[in-house]
Amino acid sequence: MRNKKIIIIGASSGIGRALAEILVSEGNIVGITGRRTELLQDLEAAQPDRYYVRAFDVTDTDGCADHLDALVSTMGGVDILVISAGGGDVNEALDFAVEQKIIALNVSGFTCVADWAFNHFKAKGHGHLAAISSIAGIRGSRQAPAYSATKAYQTNYLQGLRQKAHKEQAAITITDIRPGFVDTPMAKSPVKFWVAPIDKAARQIYQALRKRKKVVHITKRWQLIAWIYKWLPGRLHERI
Ligand SMILES: NC(=O)c1ccc[n+]([C@@H]2O[C@H](COP(=O)([O-])OP(=O)(O)OC[C@H]3O[C@@H](n4cnc5c(N)ncnc54)[C@H](OP(=O)(O)O)[C@@H]3O)[C@@H](O)[C@H]2O)c1
């Protein structure tokens, strides 16, 4: 994949940042966003002719579309938009303030960006929207209920957009990226296994974008866990 214009929402750290670096090294132009301007500028400094920076908070849904319009205008267009911005916390105490923050980011912010991308690509005639959901969206979680529920929302929303694109004969590819554990500070689960290095995860995401996959598990072997977890009888799931 070369000479594409790609926006990554949430490229200041973690998977989004690693993916931005791969995309630039493969000869693409990348628009990078996040709230931490200085981290975005650090990335831009490595190859200023390849990166476009726009710092904004996706939970500020009133300003989100204007930021995206401005970024696309400075980039001269966009072919692919990847939503990596997302987060969660273990919240066994069910502190509502914690849940509310997660919902604002993974539901409101996500939806605002996804809707903008769908409408932009539909008006343009083609495009590719990808988002990083999670294996966590398969079943509810007692430790991080808002995280698992909002990731289920994202997967479901992407499915709806894929159906909408098909029905409206819009040439829009929708990719749902479902990681297991990736080695970033975001991976806060008390029990972790098969933790993928960031570069490996980003490389597999790059390949999925290149192949315009509908759904991809990161790393690939998480597909097995996803299958087992999905079909685990309810009475066993309740005991985990
Ligand atoms: N790491 C894992 O094990 C794992 C597993 C499954 C799924 N995921 C998903 O993968 C995605 C990326 O996570 P990561 O592990 O790379 O975590 P990360 O390093 O914390 O990256 C999250 C990115 O999102 C941006 N972001 C967060 N809140 C934002 C906001 N309000 N407005 C704009 N940007 C915001 C952050 O930038 P700023 O802080 O600068 O705003 C950062 O660039 C998330 O959706 C996460 O749920 C991760």
The ligand as a MOL file (V3000), in Angstrom:
LIG
                    3D

  0  0  0     0  0            999 V3000
M  V30 BEGIN CTAB
M  V30 COUNTS 48 52 0 0 0
M  V30 BEGIN ATOM
M  V30 1 N -3.6280 -2.6020 24.3330 0
M  V30 2 C -4.4830 -3.6060 24.3270 0
M  V30 3 O -4.2400 -4.6870 24.9220 0
M  V30 4 C -5.7680 -3.5020 23.5550 0
M  V30 5 C -6.5540 -4.6530 23.4170 0
M  V30 6 C -7.7470 -4.5820 22.7110 0
M  V30 7 C -8.1610 -3.3740 22.1600 0
M  V30 8 N -7.3970 -2.2580 22.3320 0 CHG=1
M  V30 9 C -7.8910 -0.9970 21.7470 0
M  V30 10 O -6.9010 -0.4560 20.9160 0
M  V30 11 C -7.0790 0.9660 20.8560 0
M  V30 12 C -5.7280 1.6480 21.0570 0
M  V30 13 O -5.2870 1.3660 22.3670 0
M  V30 14 P -3.7500 1.3830 22.8090 0
M  V30 15 O -3.4900 0.1240 23.5440 0
M  V30 16 O -2.8980 1.7610 21.6620 0 CHG=-1
M  V30 17 O -3.8160 2.5280 23.9320 0
M  V30 18 P -3.1370 3.9710 24.0510 0
M  V30 19 O -1.6710 3.8750 23.9230 0
M  V30 20 O -3.7110 4.5160 25.3200 0
M  V30 21 O -3.6930 4.7710 22.7920 0
M  V30 22 C -4.9260 5.3990 22.7940 0
M  V30 23 C -4.8790 6.5490 21.8130 0
M  V30 24 O -6.1620 7.1560 21.8420 0
M  V30 25 C -6.0240 8.5410 22.0340 0
M  V30 26 N -7.1360 9.0650 22.8120 0
M  V30 27 C -7.5670 8.6450 24.0370 0
M  V30 28 N -8.5710 9.4220 24.4550 0
M  V30 29 C -8.7870 10.3380 23.4720 0
M  V30 30 C -9.6930 11.4280 23.3180 0
M  V30 31 N -10.5860 11.7270 24.2690 0
M  V30 32 N -9.6300 12.1710 22.1960 0
M  V30 33 C -8.7090 11.8860 21.2450 0
M  V30 34 N -7.8550 10.8830 21.3100 0
M  V30 35 C -7.8790 10.1170 22.4240 0
M  V30 36 C -4.7210 8.7010 22.8220 0
M  V30 37 O -4.1660 9.9770 22.5970 0
M  V30 38 P -4.2090 11.2000 23.6520 0
M  V30 39 O -4.0770 10.6140 25.0250 0
M  V30 40 O -3.0590 12.0340 23.2120 0
M  V30 41 O -5.5130 11.8480 23.4260 0
M  V30 42 C -3.8590 7.6150 22.1900 0
M  V30 43 O -3.2400 8.1200 21.0280 0
M  V30 44 C -8.1260 1.2960 21.9140 0
M  V30 45 O -9.3810 1.4740 21.3000 0
M  V30 46 C -8.1610 0.0710 22.7950 0
M  V30 47 O -9.4170 -0.1260 23.4070 0
M  V30 48 C -6.2080 -2.2970 23.0070 0
M  V30 END ATOM
M  V30 BEGIN BOND
M  V30 1 1 1 2
M  V30 2 2 2 3
M  V30 3 1 2 4
M  V30 4 1 4 5
M  V30 5 2 4 48
M  V30 6 2 5 6
M  V30 7 1 6 7
M  V30 8 2 7 8
M  V30 9 1 8 9
M  V30 10 1 8 48
M  V30 11 1 9 10
M  V30 12 1 9 46
M  V30 13 1 10 11
M  V30 14 1 11 12
M  V30 15 1 11 44
M  V30 16 1 12 13
M  V30 17 1 13 14
M  V30 18 2 14 15
M  V30 19 1 14 16
M  V30 20 1 14 17
M  V30 21 1 17 18
M  V30 22 2 18 19
M  V30 23 1 18 20
M  V30 24 1 18 21
M  V30 25 1 21 22
M  V30 26 1 22 23
M  V30 27 1 23 24
M  V30 28 1 23 42
M  V30 29 1 24 25
M  V30 30 1 25 26
M  V30 31 1 25 36
M  V30 32 1 26 27
M  V30 33 1 26 35
M  V30 34 2 27 28
M  V30 35 1 28 29
M  V30 36 1 29 30
M  V30 37 2 29 35
M  V30 38 1 30 31
M  V30 39 2 30 32
M  V30 40 1 32 33
M  V30 41 2 33 34
M  V30 42 1 34 35
M  V30 43 1 36 37
M  V30 44 1 36 42
M  V30 45 1 37 38
M  V30 46 2 38 39
M  V30 47 1 38 40
M  V30 48 1 38 41
M  V30 49 1 42 43
M  V30 50 1 44 45
M  V30 51 1 44 46
M  V30 52 1 46 47
M  V30 END BOND
M  V30 END CTAB
M  END
